[in-house]
Amino acid sequence: MGKIKVGVIFGGKSVEHEVSIISAIQAINKMDEDKYDVVPIYITKDGTWYSGAMLKDMDVYSDLSLIKKYAKKVALVERNNSFVLESRGLFKSVVSDIDVVFPIVHGTNVEDGTLQGYLQTVGVPYVGSSVYASVVGQDKVYMKAIWEKSGLPVPNYMWFYDSDYKDKKSDILDKIKKLGYPVIVKPATTGSSVGIGIANDESEIEELIDDAINYDCKILVERKIDNLREFNIAVIGNYSNCKTSEIEEVITHSKFLTFQDKYIGKSKGKMTGKALYNSGKTGSYKNRVLPAKINKDLKVEIEDIAVCAFKSLGTSGNSRIDFLYDDKEKKVYLNEINSIPGSLAFYLWEAKGIPYTSLLDDMINIAIKDFKKRNAKISSFESNILQNYSSKSLKGGAKTKFMK
């Protein structure tokens, strides 16, 4: 039996585009070369798909003109019951066949169910959550509503659309005041702490809302947890079987984890993408305690809530779940889930004795099992219920079984 052809998709129209590149190249270089033939598939910020061996090299992304010049424009299609990358243009040719797709993407237009919907339409097996779970895993409002309905602990929150804020600004500001300052303002569907800020009082709230609206049409405002400690844990599997990673405590120099905390650290100036890649800290923060120094009861509580949160959203694959903890009240709150976390949260699994290469292998195996399970369900009927109906009967007003 030959190697499994794994198409790793990364990039895309997202503010987390560069983070996705780093996560993907890290993963590509950790995949078992004896089992997998990795085919890189890079989506540019304008939505063009490229493939080529050169895309495995981090240096290429410092000059994107090289990609347009030397890589091939491709599209993923189904041909004769096989999935292939096909060159674009007048004379199409097969660039590579694909057995399973591994999306390592972050943020809107890629992680939020958009890409997963396309992959499911094509029919190709893919790693990670279904369309539905990807949507709720990206939208913090949907996510919190499901968790709340499931009886899981979330901070007090409210949300609104940008159009509501424009038309009913004073009403919304009054509701935020009743929620109680300080509050955290977030775009509902971004990740990596993009567009997030803390308002300590009414004088700060409007500027933060205006900033968040730059990134999203749906805005979440939640009560800030006092005496805050932050913990992260990963969960791998699906609704029928899953397990948890080690727990980390994140130490931030800000009042919440910023993009700077997550990807730049305390370094002066900007770190290059190559430096971030070599540091291996994308998604694995420099200032953390791993494993977290917590008692057994709190550890078990976080693990149990994480599994319930994972299952309630119908998540599959490997996700990181972030927690907020009031150290004075000794109360745990769910913050959010990252269905495709930075660096796939490999460091949380390595802390539990599971190497990155084994983690990737597990994720691909889960994808194949999910694909088989999904295909075993009835999704369409062979019969055509329209075969006995003519256009004349529909136009002439004759009543059919659909018209009652």
C-alpha positions in Angstrom: 0.0 0.0 0.0 1.3 3.4 -1.0 1.6 6.5 1.1 -1.5 8.5 1.9 -1.6 11.8 0.0 -2.4 14.6 2.5 -3.3 18.0 1.1 -2.4 20.6 3.7 -4.4 23.8 3.2 -3.3 27.0 4.8 -3.5 30.8 4.4 -6.7 32.3 3.1 -8.6 35.6 3.4 -8.2 36.1 7.1 -6.5 38.5 9.5 -4.8 35.4 10.8 -3.3 34.5 7.4 0.4 34.6 8.5 -0.3 32.7 11.7 -1.8 29.9 9.5 1.3 29.8 7.4 3.5 29.3 10.4 1.2 26.6 11.9 1.0 24.7 8.6 4.8 24.7 7.8 5.5 23.5 11.4 3.0 20.6 10.9 4.2 19.7 7.4 7.7 19.2 8.7 6.5 17.0 11.6 4.4 14.6 9.5 5.5 11.0 9.2 7.2 10.8 5.8 7.0 7.0 5.9 3.2 7.2 6.0 2.3 10.4 4.2 3.1 12.2 1.0 2.3 15.9 1.9 1.0 18.2 -0.8 1.0 21.9 0.3 -2.0 24.0 -0.8 -1.6 27.7 -0.1 -4.5 30.1 -0.4 -3.5 33.7 -1.0 -5.2 36.7 0.6 -7.1 37.2 -2.6 -8.4 33.6 -2.5 -6.1 32.1 -5.2 -5.0 28.5 -4.6 -1.4 27.4 -5.3 0.5 24.1 -4.9 4.1 23.1 -5.3 7.0 21.7 -3.2 8.5 25.1 -2.7 5.5 26.0 -0.5 7.0 23.8 2.3 9.8 26.3 2.7 9.2 29.1 5.2 11.6 31.5 3.3 9.2 31.6 0.3 6.6 33.6 2.2 8.9 36.6 2.6 8.5 37.3 -1.2 5.0 36.3 -2.4 5.9 37.1 -6.0 8.0 33.9 -6.0 4.9 31.9 -5.4 2.9 33.5 -8.2 5.9 32.9 -10.5 6.9 29.3 -9.7 3.9 27.5 -7.9 0.9 26.3 -9.9 -2.6 27.7 -9.6 -4.9 24.9 -8.7 -8.5 23.9 -7.8 -9.6 20.9 -5.8 -12.1 18.8 -7.7 -13.6 15.3 -7.9 -12.7 13.3 -11.0 -13.9 9.7 -11.6 -14.4 9.0 -7.9 -11.0 10.5 -7.0 -10.0 13.8 -5.6 -7.4 15.8 -7.5 -5.7 19.1 -7.6 -6.2 20.4 -11.1 -4.3 23.1 -12.8 -6.2 26.2 -13.8 -6.3 27.7 -17.2 -7.3 26.6 -20.7 -5.3 23.3 -20.7 -6.1 21.6 -17.4 -4.0 18.8 -16.0 -3.8 16.9 -12.8 -1.1 18.3 -10.5 -1.7 15.7 -7.7 -4.3 13.3 -6.4 -5.4 13.8 -2.8 -6.6 11.2 -0.3 -7.4 13.5 2.7 -7.3 17.2 3.2 -5.8 18.7 6.4 -6.9 22.3 6.8 -4.5 24.3 9.1 -6.3 27.6 8.8 -7.3 30.2 11.3 -10.1 32.8 11.4 -12.9 33.9 9.1 -13.4 32.6 5.6 -11.4 29.5 6.3 -11.8 28.1 9.9 -15.5 29.2 10.2 -17.1 26.5 8.1 -16.6 28.2 4.7 -13.7 26.0 3.7 -15.2 22.9 5.4 -18.4 23.4 3.4 -16.5 23.4 0.1 -14.6 20.3 1.1 -17.8 18.5 2.1 -19.4 19.5 -1.2 -16.4 18.1 -3.1 -16.8 15.0 -1.0 -13.1 14.7 0.1 -12.3 13.4 3.6 -10.9 16.3 5.8 -9.4 16.7 9.2 -11.3 18.6 11.9 -14.8 19.6 12.6 -17.9 19.5 10.4 -19.4 22.5 8.8 -21.8 23.0 11.7 -19.2 22.6 14.5 -16.8 24.9 12.6 -19.4 27.6 12.4 -20.2 27.6 16.1 -16.5 27.1 17.0 -15.7 30.4 15.3 -18.8 32.4 16.3 -18.4 33.3 20.0 -22.1 34.2 20.3 -23.3 30.9 19.0 -20.7 29.1 21.1 -21.7 30.7 24.3 -25.4 30.3 23.7 -25.0 26.5 23.2 -22.7 26.2 26.3 -25.2 28.2 28.4 -28.1 26.1 27.2 -26.0 23.0 28.1 -25.6 24.2 31.6 -21.9 25.0 31.3 -20.4 28.1 33.0 -19.8 31.2 30.9 -19.3 34.8 31.9 -22.3 37.1 31.8 -22.5 38.6 28.3 -24.6 40.4 25.7 -24.2 40.9 21.9 -25.5 43.1 19.1 -25.1 43.8 15.4 -23.3 46.8 14.1 -26.6 48.0 12.5 -28.3 47.8 15.9 -25.5 49.8 17.5 -26.0 52.5 14.8 -29.8 52.7 15.3 -30.0 52.0 19.0 -26.7 53.1 20.4 -28.0 54.5 23.7 -30.1 51.4 24.4 -27.1 49.2 23.9 -24.8 51.3 26.0 -27.4 51.2 28.8 -27.5 47.3 28.6 -23.7 47.2 28.8 -23.8 49.5 31.9 -26.3 47.1 33.5 -23.9 44.2 32.6 -21.4 46.0 34.8 -17.9 47.5 34.1 -15.2 46.5 33.4 -16.2 44.6 30.2 -14.4 42.9 27.4 -15.4 43.8 23.8 -14.8 41.3 21.1 -15.6 40.8 17.4 -17.7 37.6 17.5 -15.9 35.7 14.8 -12.2 36.7 14.9 -9.4 34.8 16.6 -5.9 35.5 18.0 -7.3 38.3 20.1 -7.7 40.5 17.1 -10.0 43.6 17.7 -10.4 42.8 21.5 -10.2 45.4 24.2 -11.2 46.1 27.8 -13.5 49.0 28.8 -13.2 50.0 32.4 -16.0 52.6 32.2 -18.4 54.4 29.9 -15.6 56.7 28.6 -13.8 53.8 27.0 -16.6 51.6 25.6 -17.4 53.5 22.4 -13.9 53.5 21.0 -13.6 49.8 21.6 -16.9 49.0 19.9 -15.9 51.1 16.9 -12.7 49.2 16.6 -14.4 45.8 16.9 -16.9 46.8 14.2 -13.9 47.1 11.8 -13.6 43.3 12.0 -17.1 42.0 12.4 -20.8 42.9 12.1 -21.6 41.0 15.3 -20.1 42.2 18.6 -19.8 40.4 21.9 -19.5 42.2 25.2 -18.9 40.2 28.4 -18.3 40.9 32.0 -14.6 40.8 32.9 -13.7 38.1 35.5 -12.0 39.5 38.6 -8.9 37.9 40.2 -8.3 36.3 36.8 -6.2 33.3 36.0 -6.3 31.7 32.5 -6.0 28.0 31.7 -5.9 26.2 28.4 -6.5 22.5 27.6 -6.8 20.6 24.3 -9.3 17.9 23.5 -8.9 15.4 20.7 -11.5 12.9 19.2 -15.2 13.3 18.3 -18.5 13.2 20.1 -18.3 9.4 20.7 -14.7 9.3 22.1 -12.3 12.0 23.2 -9.4 12.6 25.5 -7.7 15.6 27.1 -4.2 17.1 27.0 -2.2 18.6 29.8 -3.4 21.9 31.2 -1.3 25.1 30.9 -1.7 28.4 32.8 -1.0 31.4 30.6 0.8 34.3 32.2 0.1 37.6 30.4 1.5 41.1 30.9 -1.8 42.6 29.8 -5.2 42.4 31.4 -6.1 39.7 28.8 -4.2 37.7 26.2 -3.4 40.0 23.3 -2.1 39.2 19.8 1.3 40.5 21.1 1.2 38.0 24.0 0.4 35.1 21.8 2.7 35.6 18.9 5.3 38.3 19.6 6.0 38.0 23.3 8.2 40.6 25.0 10.5 41.2 22.1 11.1 44.7 21.0 9.8 45.6 17.6 8.2 43.0 15.3 9.4 39.4 15.0 9.7 38.1 11.5 7.6 35.1 10.5 10.8 33.0 10.2 11.8 33.9 13.7 8.3 33.0 15.0 8.5 29.7 13.1 11.9 28.8 14.5 10.9 29.8 18.0 8.1 27.2 17.8 5.9 29.4 20.0 3.0 30.1 17.6 0.0 29.4 19.8 2.3 28.2 22.6 2.9 31.3 24.6 6.4 32.1 25.9 5.1 33.0 29.4 3.2 29.9 30.5 3.3 27.3 33.3 3.0 23.8 31.8 1.7 21.8 33.5 -0.3 24.3 35.4 0.2 24.3 39.2 -3.3 23.5 40.3 -4.8 21.1 42.7 -6.4 17.8 41.6 -10.0 18.9 42.0 -9.5 22.0 39.8 -7.7 19.8 37.2 -10.5 17.3 37.1 -13.1 20.1 36.9 -11.4 21.7 33.9 -11.0 18.4 32.1 -14.7 17.4 32.7 -16.0 20.8 31.5 -13.7 20.7 28.5 -15.0 17.4 27.3 -18.6 18.5 27.8 -17.9 21.8 25.9 -16.2 19.8 23.1 -19.1 17.4 22.7 -21.9 20.0 23.0 -20.6 21.8 20.0 -20.2 18.6 18.0 -16.5 19.3 17.6 -14.1 16.8 16.0 -10.3 16.6 15.6 -8.0 18.5 17.9 -9.2 21.7 19.6 -7.9 24.0 22.3 -10.4 25.2 24.9 -9.6 28.3 26.9 -10.8 28.9 30.5 -11.1 31.8 32.8 -10.8 31.3 36.6 -11.8 33.6 39.4 -9.1 32.8 41.9 -11.0 34.4 44.8 -14.4 32.9 44.2 -12.8 29.6 43.0 -15.1 29.5 40.0 -14.3 28.2 36.5 -15.7 29.8 33.3 -15.5 28.7 29.7 -13.9 31.4 27.5 -13.9 30.0 24.0 -12.9 27.0 21.8 -10.3 27.1 19.0 -11.3 24.4 16.5 -7.9 24.8 14.7 -5.6 26.3 17.3 -2.2 27.9 16.6 0.4 25.2 16.1 -2.5 22.7 16.7 -1.7 23.1 20.4 1.0 20.4 20.0 2.9 21.6 23.1 -0.1 20.7 25.3 0.1 17.1 24.0 3.9 16.9 24.1 3.6 17.8 27.8 1.5 14.6 28.2 4.1 12.5 26.4 2.4 12.5 22.9 4.9 13.7 20.2 3.7 16.2 17.5 4.1 13.5 14.8 1.8 11.1 16.7 -0.7 13.9 17.3 -0.9 14.6 13.5 -1.3 10.9 12.8 -4.2 10.7 15.3 -5.9 13.7 13.7 -5.7 12.1 10.2 -7.0 8.8 11.5 -10.0 10.5 13.2 -10.7 12.3 9.9 -10.9 9.0 8.0 -13.2 7.5 10.7 -15.5 10.6 10.6 -15.6 10.4 6.8 -16.7 6.8 6.9 -19.3 7.4 9.6 -20.7 10.5 7.7 -21.0 8.5 4.5 -22.8 5.7 6.2 -25.7 8.0 7.0 -28.5 8.6 4.5 -28.0 12.0 2.9 -30.0 11.7 -0.4 -32.5 9.3 -2.1 -31.9 7.4 -5.3 -35.5 7.9 -6.5 -36.6 11.1 -8.2 -39.9 12.2 -6.8 -40.4 14.7 -9.7 -40.4 12.0 -12.4 -44.2 11.8 -12.6 -44.7 15.6 -12.7 -44.8 17.6 -15.9 -44.2 21.3 -16.3 -47.7 21.6 -17.6 -49.3 20.3 -14.4 -47.2 22.8 -12.4 -48.0 25.8 -14.6 -51.7 24.9 -15.0 -52.6 25.3 -11.4 -53.3 21.6 -11.0 -52.9 20.7 -7.3 -50.1 18.4 -6.5 -49.0 16.7 -3.3 -46.8 19.8 -2.6 -49.8 22.3 -2.9 -52.2 21.9 -0.1 
